[in-house]
């Protein structure tokens, strides 16, 4: 599993992450900023969105994180 965290305070709602990896990211209806889709989400607030994503989506998530213009997405590998 891969733990993913989106800093929604830093997010500028550019849509890069949802466009590159729609399986994991979406623009939230609450504030228009990127969040983890419900399927993988473990916590979502106005400030952060956290989730656990299967290894099969790691490449997709990494590409979104690397492309994010404000580096609002952090990935960490878990032992699960």
DRENPA-3360 file (N, C-alpha, C; in nm, 2 decimals, always signed):
BEGIN
1 = XXXXXXXX = +0.08/-0.12/+0.00/+0.00/+0.00/+0.00/+0.09/+0.12/+0.00 ~ +0.03/+0.23/-0.05/+0.10/+0.36/-0.06/+0.01/+0.46/+0.02 ~ +0.06/+0.53/+0.11/-0.01/+0.63/+0.18/+0.01/+0.76/+0.11 ~ -0.10/+0.83/+0.08/-0.10/+0.96/+0.00/-0.17/+1.06/+0.08 ~ -0.10/+1.18/+0.09/-0.16/+1.29/+0.16/-0.16/+1.42/+0.07 ~ -0.28/+1.48/+0.06/-0.29/+1.60/-0.02/-0.30/+1.72/+0.08 ~ -0.22/+1.82/+0.07/-0.23/+1.94/+0.15/-0.32/+2.03/+0.07 ~ -0.45/+2.03/+0.11/-0.55/+2.11/+0.05/-0.54/+2.26/+0.06;
9 = XXXXXXXX = -0.46/+2.30/+0.17/-0.44/+2.44/+0.18/-0.34/+2.49/+0.08 ~ -0.25/+2.41/+0.03/-0.15/+2.45/-0.07/-0.21/+2.43/-0.21 ~ -0.31/+2.34/-0.22/-0.36/+2.31/-0.35/-0.42/+2.43/-0.42 ~ -0.40/+2.45/-0.55/-0.45/+2.56/-0.63/-0.56/+2.52/-0.72 ~ -0.61/+2.40/-0.71/-0.73/+2.35/-0.79/-0.70/+2.35/-0.94 ~ -0.58/+2.32/-0.97/-0.55/+2.33/-1.12/-0.60/+2.21/-1.19 ~ -0.63/+2.10/-1.12/-0.68/+1.98/-1.18/-0.58/+1.88/-1.24 ~ -0.45/+1.90/-1.22/-0.35/+1.82/-1.27/-0.36/+1.67/-1.22;
17 = XXXXXXXX = -0.37/+1.66/-1.09/-0.38/+1.53/-1.02/-0.50/+1.45/-1.07 ~ -0.62/+1.51/-1.07/-0.74/+1.43/-1.11/-0.73/+1.40/-1.26 ~ -0.67/+1.48/-1.34/-0.66/+1.45/-1.49/-0.56/+1.34/-1.51 ~ -0.45/+1.33/-1.43/-0.35/+1.23/-1.45/-0.38/+1.10/-1.38 ~ -0.46/+1.11/-1.27/-0.48/+0.99/-1.19/-0.62/+0.99/-1.13 ~ -0.72/+0.99/-1.22/-0.86/+1.00/-1.17/-0.91/+0.88/-1.09 ~ -0.84/+0.77/-1.09/-0.87/+0.66/-1.00/-0.85/+0.69/-0.86 ~ -0.76/+0.79/-0.83/-0.73/+0.83/-0.69/-0.77/+0.97/-0.65;
25 = XXXXXXXX = -0.76/+1.06/-0.74/-0.78/+1.20/-0.71/-0.91/+1.26/-0.78 ~ -0.97/+1.35/-0.71/-1.08/+1.43/-0.76/-1.08/+1.57/-0.70 ~ -1.15/+1.66/-0.77/-1.16/+1.79/-0.71/-1.29/+1.79/-0.62 ~ -1.27/+1.83/-0.50/-1.38/+1.81/-0.40/-1.49/+1.91/-0.42 ~ -1.61/+1.86/-0.40/-1.73/+1.95/-0.41/-1.73/+2.05/-0.29 ~ -1.66/+2.02/-0.18/-1.66/+2.11/-0.06/-1.59/+2.24/-0.09 ~ -1.47/+2.23/-0.14/-1.39/+2.35/-0.16/-1.32/+2.36/-0.30 ~ -1.35/+2.27/-0.39/-1.29/+2.27/-0.52/-1.15/+2.23/-0.53;
33 = XXXXXXXX = -1.09/+2.18/-0.42/-0.95/+2.14/-0.41/-0.94/+1.99/-0.42 ~ -0.82/+1.94/-0.46/-0.80/+1.80/-0.48/-0.81/+1.72/-0.35 ~ -0.87/+1.61/-0.36/-0.88/+1.52/-0.25/-0.88/+1.37/-0.30 ~ -0.86/+1.28/-0.21/-0.85/+1.14/-0.24/-1.00/+1.09/-0.26 ~ -1.02/+1.01/-0.36/-1.16/+0.96/-0.39/-1.20/+0.87/-0.27 ~ -1.33/+0.87/-0.25/-1.39/+0.80/-0.13/-1.34/+0.66/-0.11 ~ -1.32/+0.59/-0.22/-1.28/+0.45/-0.22/-1.15/+0.43/-0.14 ~ -1.06/+0.52/-0.15/-0.93/+0.51/-0.09/-0.90/+0.60/+0.03;
41 = XXXXXXXX = -1.00/+0.69/+0.05/-0.98/+0.79/+0.16/-0.99/+0.74/+0.30 ~ -0.90/+0.78/+0.38/-0.91/+0.75/+0.53/-0.95/+0.87/+0.61 ~ -0.92/+0.99/+0.55/-0.95/+1.12/+0.63/-0.96/+1.23/+0.53 ~ -1.06/+1.31/+0.53/-1.07/+1.43/+0.45/-1.12/+1.55/+0.53 ~ -1.05/+1.66/+0.53/-1.09/+1.78/+0.59/-1.07/+1.89/+0.50 ~ -1.10/+2.01/+0.54/-1.07/+2.13/+0.45/-0.92/+2.15/+0.43 ~ -0.84/+2.10/+0.52/-0.69/+2.12/+0.52/-0.62/+2.01/+0.45 ~ -0.66/+1.88/+0.47/-0.59/+1.77/+0.42/-0.68/+1.66/+0.37;
49 = XXXXXXXX = -0.63/+1.58/+0.28/-0.70/+1.46/+0.24/-0.60/+1.34/+0.24 ~ -0.63/+1.24/+0.31/-0.53/+1.13/+0.33/-0.60/+1.00/+0.29 ~ -0.52/+0.91/+0.23/-0.57/+0.78/+0.19/-0.47/+0.68/+0.17 ~ -0.51/+0.55/+0.16/-0.42/+0.44/+0.13/-0.46/+0.38/+0.00 ~ -0.36/+0.38/-0.09/-0.38/+0.34/-0.23/-0.30/+0.21/-0.26 ~ -0.36/+0.12/-0.34/-0.29/-0.01/-0.37/-0.16/+0.02/-0.45 ~ -0.06/-0.07/-0.44/+0.06/-0.05/-0.51/+0.04/-0.04/-0.66 ~ -0.06/-0.10/-0.71/-0.09/-0.10/-0.85/-0.11/+0.04/-0.91;
57 = XXXXXXXX = -0.15/+0.13/-0.82/-0.17/+0.27/-0.86/-0.06/+0.36/-0.82 ~ +0.05/+0.31/-0.77/+0.16/+0.39/-0.73/+0.22/+0.48/-0.84 ~ +0.24/+0.42/-0.96/+0.30/+0.50/-1.07/+0.21/+0.62/-1.10 ~ +0.08/+0.59/-1.11/-0.02/+0.70/-1.14/-0.01/+0.81/-1.03 ~ -0.01/+0.77/-0.91/+0.00/+0.87/-0.79/+0.13/+0.94/-0.80 ~ +0.24/+0.87/-0.82/+0.37/+0.94/-0.83/+0.37/+1.04/-0.94 ~ +0.32/+1.01/-1.06/+0.32/+1.10/-1.17/+0.24/+1.23/-1.13 ~ +0.12/+1.21/-1.07/+0.04/+1.33/-1.02/+0.12/+1.41/-0.92;
65 = XXXXXXXX = +0.19/+1.35/-0.83/+0.26/+1.42/-0.72/+0.38/+1.50/-0.79 ~ +0.45/+1.43/-0.88/+0.56/+1.50/-0.94/+0.52/+1.62/-1.03 ~ +0.40/+1.61/-1.09/+0.35/+1.71/-1.18/+0.28/+1.83/-1.11 ~ +0.23/+1.80/-0.99/+0.16/+1.91/-0.91/+0.25/+2.03/-0.90 ~ +0.20/+2.15/-0.95/+0.29/+2.27/-0.95/+0.32/+2.33/-0.82 ~ +0.25/+2.29/-0.71/+0.28/+2.34/-0.58/+0.32/+2.23/-0.48 ~ +0.35/+2.11/-0.53/+0.39/+2.00/-0.45/+0.30/+1.98/-0.33 ~ +0.17/+1.97/-0.36/+0.07/+1.95/-0.25/+0.05/+1.81/-0.22;
73 = XXXXXXXX = +0.11/+1.71/-0.30/+0.08/+1.57/-0.28/+0.21/+1.50/-0.23 ~ +0.20/+1.43/-0.12/+0.31/+1.36/-0.06/+0.27/+1.21/-0.06 ~ +0.37/+1.13/-0.10/+0.35/+0.98/-0.10/+0.45/+0.92/-0.01 ~ +0.40/+0.82/+0.07/+0.50/+0.74/+0.15/+0.45/+0.59/+0.14 ~ +0.55/+0.51/+0.12/+0.52/+0.36/+0.12/+0.49/+0.31/+0.26 ~ +0.39/+0.23/+0.27/+0.36/+0.17/+0.40/+0.41/+0.02/+0.40 ~ +0.41/-0.04/+0.51/+0.45/-0.18/+0.52/+0.34/-0.28/+0.50 ~ +0.22/-0.23/+0.47/+0.11/-0.32/+0.45/+0.11/-0.39/+0.32;
% end
